[in-house]
């Protein structure tokens, strides 16, 4: 019975808790038991807080029994990526330098989850400061993919994706700075949303005005993503992008009602990439057929670009990102007791070669890219791409070693595995991944929906309609 509870989506659990059919205490005990059982196999948690979670679950159950008004996520256990501050709960950022760090305050997103009645039960793994798309760090080791012990969980929200994919908890807080929610979500068959700037306030980011990182939902279903977005969204004085941003009814938008008639979808299997695996192409083609069957008009992006392709994303993203890291972490790098991950140190040092002019030119290119993507959505409703060029990489994959696609060396990891995700961190447009099938190796494949700026509701609706047209959610990893 406990494993059956862990396989229910948050949307169903909310209804059953409100109807007194499921006990928040019983649910939380089941989640904690599954976390303890699978942690030695998956290594997806840095910290578990069973005593705190059970105390919160008892309070949640008392509120149900007293007939109190319940929050949107009342009694639902959630885990938070260990980059996200949680009051009174160790938050390490995946770093030996912060191994015993305990914040005094919650990040706004975490606080809002609790205000909605959700119950924090643990902190999920992240590479140090979320610096790469592979989840490993000296602090805790490697996190395994939920579908294969021989594959990476991806990252940097690898622990968050694996915990949901393995049915440990129904939902989790993740973050996304270049695809860090969507990449592991796709690699583990989950739903990962990177919303537009300001939709969910980011109260920890150092440069709020130049921000390209996002605190995000990680879930199994589109509806659960909508519920998390509903709980975390809304204006907050810590984030200038959030001020004055309205909060629509995301849950209503995520109902799979109607079809996509009258909607125009741009699509690209490559988005500037050179190699895409046969399995990904085949799954992508089948997904496009489903979208067409739902009534959408499909238009290949190459025809729209008409000789004006996207700029090479990696140099723009790297200059903005790595100079940010240099400003944040250079003091740690230079300390005699530096215990940072070598891959983070190497990237911080890359920024030594870039000047303030280089950074500002990258920001000019960011503006140009935003305007280009905005132009696409003047005549189209969505862009659809794969999320990754191939399934999850081998668990021993190094960030700086080339990746292989269908036995062919494809080149550098960032450019060749997830060219589809980085552009929309830079432009701020909402981008959501859902599972669109499984490869011959049995691993999940992701489909990415990109929508108009701050039109998360429309993206949720399209993704929900696609999700309802398939049966991929019926599959679970054999753990």
N, C-alpha and C positions, 0 to 999 in steps of 0.2 A: 504493500500500500504506500509506503514512504517513497519508493521510486516512482510509482504512478503519480503522486503529488508533484514530484520534481519535473515531470514531463508536461505539466499543464502550463499554458501561457499565463502571464500576469493578468491579462484581461479576464480570463475564465476564473482564475483564483480570486480576483477582486469580487466578482459576482457571488462566488460560493462563500467567501468570508462574510460578505454582507448578509447573505441568506442563512448564515450560521450552519452551513454544511461543511465548511473547512475551518479548523481552528488555527489562528496565527501561531500558536505555540507548537501545535503538531507540525505545521508546515516548516517552521524555523528549525525544529529538531531534525526533520527530514533533510533539510538543506545542509545543516551542520554535519550530520552523519555522513552524507554523501561527499561533502568537502573533505572530511577526515579520511574517508576510505580512498578517494581518488587522488588526493594530494601527492602521495608517494609515487604515483604513476605519471601524473600530468605536470606537477610542480607549477601550478597556476596561481598560488597565493603566496604573498610575503607574510601576511598577518591574518589570523582569524580571531574574532572577538566573541566567543560563544556566550560568555556570561552577560555581556552587554546586550547581545542580540536577544537572548532569551528573556532578559528583563524587559526589553522593549516589546517583545512579543506578548508577554503577560499583560502589559499595559494596553496593548492593542486589543487583546481578547476581552479585557474588562470593559473597554469602551464599546465593543460590539454588544456584549451582554447587557450593558446599561442602556442600549438604544441610542447612543450618541450619534451625532452627525459624523460620518466617516470621510476621511480624505480620499483623494483620487486613487492612491496606491496603498490604502490602509492594510497593514499586515503583510505586505509583500517584501520578502528579503531581497536585498541588493548588495552587490559588492562594488567597491570603487577602486579604480586604477590608482596605484600608489604614487601618482603625480598629483592627485587631488587631495587637498587638505581636508582632514576630518578631525574635529575637535576631540581631544583626549585619546585619539587612536594614532598609534605610530604611523608616520608617513615618511618613507625613506627616499622617495624619488629613485629607487633602485640603486642607491649609492652607499658605499661603505662610509662616506663622509657624513651621511645623515642617518646612520643605522638606528640611532636612538632618538631621532627627532619626533617630538609629539606636539602638533599644532594646538594652539589655544582656541582657534576658531575654525568652523567649517568653511570651505569654499561655498560661494553662493549656490552653485548647482547642488552640492551635497546637502546644504541646509534646506533647500526647497524640496528635495526628495523626502527628507525627514518630516517636513511640514505637511507633505501629502500623505503621511502615514507609513512610508516605506521604512524598512528595518535594515540598518547596516550590519552585515555579518562578517565582512572581511575586506582586505585590500589585495588587489590582484597585481600580478607581476608586470614589470616594464623594464626594458633596457634602461641603463642609467640616463635619467633626465629625458627619456623617450627619444634617444638620439638615432635610432635605426629601426628598420623594418624586420628585425629579428629579435626575439625576446630572450635575451640572456644577459647576465651581469655577474661580476665577481661576488655580489652580495648573496645570490640565491642559485646560480647555475642556469640551466636551460629549461624553458617551458616547451613541452611537447604538443604537437598538433592533436586535437581530439580524435582525429580519424586514423592517425598513424604515428606510432612512437618513433618512426624513422624520419619524420618530417618536422619542420619548424612550425611553431604556432603562428609565425609571422609576427608583425609588430607595428608600432610599439605597444599597442593595446592587446598583446598576445594573451595575457592572463585573463583579461575581461572576456575575450572571444571564446577561449577554451572553456572557461567556467560555465558560460551559457550553453555552448555546444554540447558539453558533457552532461547537461541537465543538473548541474549543481545548484545554480540559482537561475531564476527566469530572466533577470535583467541585471545590467551593470552600467556604471558610469565609465566611460572611456575618454580619450582625448585624440585629437587629429591635427597634426602639424604639416603633413605632406601626404596623408593617406593612412595615418596610424590607427584609425577606426576601421576604415573600409578594407584595408589590406588584410588584417587578421580575420575580419568578418567574412570576407570572400574565401580565405584559405580554410575556414572552418564551417562554411555553409550558413552563416548567420546574416542578420540584417544590421547594417552599420550606416548611420547617417552622419554626414558632416553638414550641419545647417549653415545658413548665411551668417555673416558677421552680426553680432548683437542679438540674435534671436534667443540664445541662451547666454546670459552674461558670463564673462570670463573675469573673475575677480582676482586671479593670481598673475595674469600676464604682466610683464614688466613694461612693455611698450603697447599700451592699449590702442593708441591711434594708428600705429603701423601693424596691428595684429594680423597674423595669418594662422593662428592656432585656435582650436575650438574644444570645449568640453562637451561631450556628446553621449547619446544613448548607445548601448549595445544590447541587442535583443534577438530573439528567435523569430518574431513575427513583426509585420509592419504595424499592426495595431498596438503592440507593446511599445514600439518606438514612438508612436503617436502619443501614448499615455505618458511616457517619460518626458517627451518634448513639452507636453501640456503642463506637466508638473514643474519643469525647470525654466520654462520661457518667461519672459517679461522684463520690463525695464528695471535697471538697478544703477545707482549712482557710481558704482565702481567701474562701469564699462560704458564709455561714451557712445559706442556703437549701439547700445541697447536702449538708450533713452528715447522714449516716444514710440518704440516699436510695438504695434498692437499684437495681441495674442488671439488668433482665430481658434475655432473649434477643431483642433487637430484630430481628435478621436472621430468626429463626424466625417472628416475628410478621408480617414483611413478605412472607411467601410467600402467594401467592394461592390458598390452599387453602380448599375449602368454599364457603360462601355467607354471606349476611346474615340467614338465617332466625332469627326470634326477636328481631331487633334493631329498636329503635324510633328513627326519625330525625325530629327536628324540622327544619323547613325554613322559610326566609324568603328571598324574592327581594329584599327591600329592607332589612331590619334598621334601619328608621327613615329610610331614604333616600327621596327623593321621585321621582327620575328614574332609570330603568335602561334601557339601550339595548335595542332590539328584538332585536339579535343575542345579547346576553347573556341576556335572558329566554328566548329560544328554546333556546340551548345549555343553560341551567339546567334548563328543563323536560325536555329530552331526557336529561340526566344523572339527574334524578329518576326517569324511567322505567327507566333502567338499574338504579338502586338498588332499585327495586321489583321488577324482574325477578330481582334477586339474592336476593330474599326479605324485604327490609326492609319494615317498616310505616312509612308516611309520615304525619306529623302536622304541619299548618301551625302555625307558632309563634304567629301572631296569636290563635289560639284558646286557646293556653296562657296568653298574656299577659292575656287577659280584662280589658281596661281598665287594665292596669298595664304600660304600655310601658317600654322602656328609656329611661333619662334621656338627654338630649342629651350625647353623648360628648365633643364637641369642647371645651366649657368645662372639663370635669374633666381631660382629657388635657393641655390647654394650660396650665392653672395648675400642674399637677405638672411637666410637661416644661419649660416656659419659665422657671419659677423655678429649676429645676435648672440650666438653661443660664446663667441670670443669675449664679448662684453660681460656675459654672465659668469663664465667659468674660467677665464684666464688666470684669475687669482688662485683658484684651486690647482690649476695645471702647474703653476710656478711654485707652489708650496713644497717644502722639502719632504713632507709626509704625503705627497700626492698618491692617492690610491684609485684614481679614476680609471675607467675602462680605456684600454689602449686605442680602441676605435673612436672614442669620443675625443681623446687627446689629439689624435691625428687630424680630426676634422676641425677642431679649434685652431690648430696650427695652420691649417689651410688658409684661414682668414688673415694671416699675417701679410699675405701678398696683396690684399685688397684695401683700397683707400676709401675715404669718405665719399669721394667722387664716384667710385665704383658702386658703392652702396646706393647713392642717389640715382645713378643711371639705371640700376636694377629696379628701383622704385618707379622710375619713369616707364620702364618696360612693363611693370606691373599694371600701371594705369592703361597703357596701350592694349594690353591683353584683356583687361576688364572691358574696355570699350568694344573690342572685337567680339568677345563672347556675348555682350549685350546686343550687339548687332544681329547675331544669330537668332536671338529670341524675339526679334521684331517680327519675324515671319514664321517661327516655329515655337512649339510649346515645350519640347524636351530635346535633349541630346542623350542618346543611349550608346554605351560602349561596354566592352568587357571591363572588369575591375582589375584583373591581373592577366598577364600574357601567358601564364601557365599555372598549374596547381602549385601547392606548397613546396618550397625548396627543401632539399635535404637538411636535416637538423644540424649538421656540422658546417653548413654554408657560412663562409666568411663575407663580411660586408664588402670587402675590397677585391674579392675574387670574382671572375666572370661567372654568370649563370649559364645553364644549358637548357635549351628548348628543343624537344624532340631529338635529343642527341647531338645538337649543333651548338657550338659555343656562341652565345648571343652577345656577350660583352658585359659591361658594368651593371650591377644589380639594380640601382635606382632607375636608370634610364630605360632599362630593358624589361623589368618585371612590372613596374607600376607607373608607366608614363601617363596613365589615364587619371590618376588621382591628384598629383601635384598642381596641375593648372588651376583647380577650383579652390585650393587653399589660397592661392595667390589672388584669384578674382573674387572670392567670397561667395560664389553661387552655391546653392544647396546641391549636394550630391549624395545619393543613397545606393548602397549595394544590397542585392538580394541574391539568393542562390538560384542558378538557372540550369542546374544539372550536375552530373558527376562524370569524371573522366574515366578512361580505361584503367587507371590506377586506383579507382574507387574514391578519389578525393573530390571535394566540392569545387564548383566553378561559379564565379560571381558575375552578375550583370549590374552595371551602374546606370542609374537614372540621374541626369543633371537637369535642373529647372531654372526658371527665372529667379532673379535675385529676390530673396525673402518670400518666395512662393513655395514654402515647404509643404503647404496643404495640397497643392497640385501634384507635387512629387510623390507624396504619400498615397494619393489616390491612384496614380498610375501604377505605382509599385504594388499596391494592394490588389488592383485588378489583375496584374500579371501573376502575383502570388496565388490568387484564387483559381487561376487557370491551370495551375500545375499541381503536382502532388509531392514536391520535393520535401515538404515539411514532415512527411510520414517517415522519412529515413532518420535513423539515429546511429551514431558511431557505436561500434562493438568494442566496449571497454572491458 
